[in-house]
Amino acid sequence: MMKGLKSRTTVIAAGVAVVAIFMLYAFWPRPMAVDLGEAGRGPMMVTIDEEAKTRVRDAYVVSAPVNGRLLRVDVEPGDEVIEDETIIARMTPTTPSVLDVRTEEQARAAVEAAEAALTLARAEMRRAEADADYARAELARTQTLRKSDTVSEAALDRAERAFRSADAALDTARAAVAMRQADLDNARAMLMTPTEAERKEAGTNPHPQTSIPLRAPISGRILRVMQESETVMPAGTPILEIGDPLGDLEIVAELLSTDAVKVSPGDRVIVEKWGGEPALEGRVERIEPWGFTKYSALGVEEQRVNAIIQFAGAEDARERLGHGFRVEVRIVVWEDENALTIPSSAVFRSGDNWAVFAVDRGRARLHIIEAGRNNGIVTEVRSGLEEGDAIILYPGNRVSDGARVKQRALE
């Protein structure tokens, strides 16, 4: 009896021990799986990234110099032009407009008045011719009589004076006829129809001698043609735009005003995502002093400032870029070739200080650090860590000082 009882007690004790061992194993603290990184030295830069676009610095807009009719523009965007040689457009005088009934009647009345004035002037000219002929004959008779002393010297002077007066009156009458003839031509021109005006042009030549050639003001390429078809336009109307997209190309980046104050002329610029490889180099030329308001895609009001960037390096590398192309720029405001850095995801606030969790013999240890520059990917560490120290990335609320941790298995 005692032997069976003892055997049962042993079995129960063994079962309790097994359960205790299982419970101890189940609830024993296990190392927390975390992502690990390490502090290392290498190049680091802080950049201001922004979308931008290219533009030709000195683009010339060719406009109509006078009121007239623009003939069809034959040049195309991309065509090369030479300063003062290449004819890029031609203009001709405009044809007269069609007259309404009232204006036409007024013009016809003006023609009739001009014809009557011409007739009167011609009559006055014929009378002046008669007076001049009589004065000439009278002078000739007086000169003959003077030779024989039949008339006095005074009579001869009066005859000469009368002749000169009659001759001058004849010149005046002829000038009046020419003036009235011009008035008649002017009045008849007011009645000219567009069809009659076209017949006066030089045959069927599309570029008559009366056309005004417009020559390229600079050497470069046609950037765009604003007016291609033939049309009538007033003076000052833009026709086309010319520039040098290879040697005179720059970049305009619209920076937030809070970022613009961090940028200085001469800062290095990396031009990326321009459509080719590798990335292009540039330099900040200037920051414009005038800010402007712009709304983002989400409707947020932003204050922007233009930063002008000049390309650096060989022109051949960017020969495929043109006016108004989209690029992305990274303006380098700070860089160090041998900075001690850690991933920015490992840094968090601990009170008023920056801190990280370093790993020492399988346990997390809180380290207060002096953080420097942060570019959103890595953070500069000025003190508090050494090169090669293992740190915990993405520390959550479960990580605490002294907690056991292990490297998360890679899937």
Sequence and secondary structure as in RCSB ss.txt:
>XXXX:A:sequence
MMKGLKSRTTVIAAGVAVVAIFMLYAFWPRPMAVDLGEAGRGPMMVTIDEEAKTRVRDAYVVSAPVNGRLLRVDV
EPGDEVIEDETIIARMTPTTPSVLDVRTEEQARAAVEAAEAALTLARAEMRRAEADADYARAELARTQTLRKSDT
VSEAALDRAERAFRSADAALDTARAAVAMRQADLDNARAMLMTPTEAERKEAGTNPHPQTSIPLRAPISGRILRV
MQESETVMPAGTPILEIGDPLGDLEIVAELLSTDAVKVSPGDRVIVEKWGGEPALEGRVERIEPWGFTKYSALGV
EEQRVNAIIQFAGAEDARERLGHGFRVEVRIVVWEDENALTIPSSAVFRSGDNWAVFAVDRGRARLHIIEAGRNN
GIVTEVRSGLEEGDAIILYPGNRVSDGARVKQRALE
>XXXX:A:secstr
 HHHHHHHHHHHHHHHHHHHHHHHHHHS   EEEEEEE EEEEEEEEEEEEEEEEESS EEEE SSSEEE     
 TT EE TTT EEEEEE        HHHHHHHHHHHHHHHHHHHHHHHHHHHHHHHHHHHHHHHHHHHHHHHTTS
S HHHHHHHHHHHHHHHHHHHHHHHHHHHHHHHHHHHHHTT  HHHHHHTSSTT SS TT EEEE SSSEEEEEE
S  S EEE TT EEEEEE TTTSEEEEEEEEHHHHTT  TT EEEEE SSSSS EEEEEEEEEEEEEEEE TT  
EEEEEEEEEEEES GGGGTT  TT EEEEEEEEEEEEEEEEEEGGG EEETTEEEEEEEETTEEEEEEEEEEEE 
SSEEEEEES  TT EEEES  TT  TT BEEE    
